[in-house]
Amino acid sequence: MTYEELKEYLQFNEAETQTFLPNEIFDELKIINNIQHRAFAYTYIYLTTYLWRYAKFGTIPYANLTQDKLKEILGRKGDERLNYIIKKNGVLEELKWIETTNDCPILADWKGEERYIPHLDKNKRLGEVEFTHVSDWKDNAFYEDVKPPNKFTAKRPIRGFNRYPNDPEMQGDYMNGYEDGTIEYIENTHRIPFEVFMYCMTKKEVGIKGFYMYAYLFSKDKMHGGKGYDVTLINLSSQLAIPEKTIDRYLDIVKKFNMVLGLHNQDFFAVGMKKEQRKANTYITNGYELFTDKPIQYAKIKIIAKQEYLKKMEEEKKKREVEELEKYGVIITEDQLPF
């Protein structure tokens, strides 16, 4: 599908751009070792949260919201290998990210409300939503028009309602109807605009891999006030539990479509380079309006051979020695320094 076709398919409008996910999702999904499957799981949770948040089951035909259709939207049409992640009692249900149901929301009534947030010690205007589910219409004359077909199931995004379903201390509160999920409470979350999702899903070169990489850097960028996220390739690999070569490929995807700007804070890289000489890159996530339709050339760090690097180090050492001799009349070696 093209961007416009997907927009029409999901009946998206600009009031539906905000979908929030918990920041802890990246750590929790590390249990999925296959990186592409993990990217699929993240993107699947994002899509199901969007569908539920805006009660899309009331506007999109059920035939367009089957699990097979959702996989197709995510670029994995007919991929049965992914079923272990999204099936009933599958990985995401065991982790309590989703649960299977056929009682879907068909209407969402959003209201704004001023609430006191204890840990912030201040009032904050929050969105509050009241859902109307299929089951609420059982006695309605139009029930036959809104109920899903037999065997149709959807996935309810648990974290949208209960943020900590794996915390034993919260179970009693949740059973009594307490809700602290990301649909209404958005502290420590990240919000990827839905336009970004549609762009990625309709750009096969980007897809779920690019969306996952962008989402992580976006969340980190916003944590740092939108001024960029400084991180080395080694640390990024460690944070996401993804091999460096794979991280490099994923970064290439988001950089060549101008989704992410990568700034190099050193002139070159060489194998065997001293740790103290390695500087983190700065990653700045662009808004979707800056994404490109075709791949672009972007600045890549200069890579030099180890021999050339050692030669540079030797030249710099000699230069320092000359400068020290001229300034102090003596050469100060590293082993003479007090630190």
Helices and strands as residue ranges (DSSP letters): H 3-9, G 14-16, E 20-22, H 25-28, G 29-31, H 35-53, G 56-58, G 62-64, H 67-73, G 80-82, H 83-86, H 91-94, E 98-101, E 105-117, E 122-133, G 134-137, H 143-146, E 154-157, G 158-160, G 168-170, H 171-175, E 189-191, H 194-201, H 207-223, E 229-231, H 233-240, H 244-256, E 260-263, E 268-270, G 275-277, E 281-285, G 288-290, E 302-304, H 306-328, G 334-336
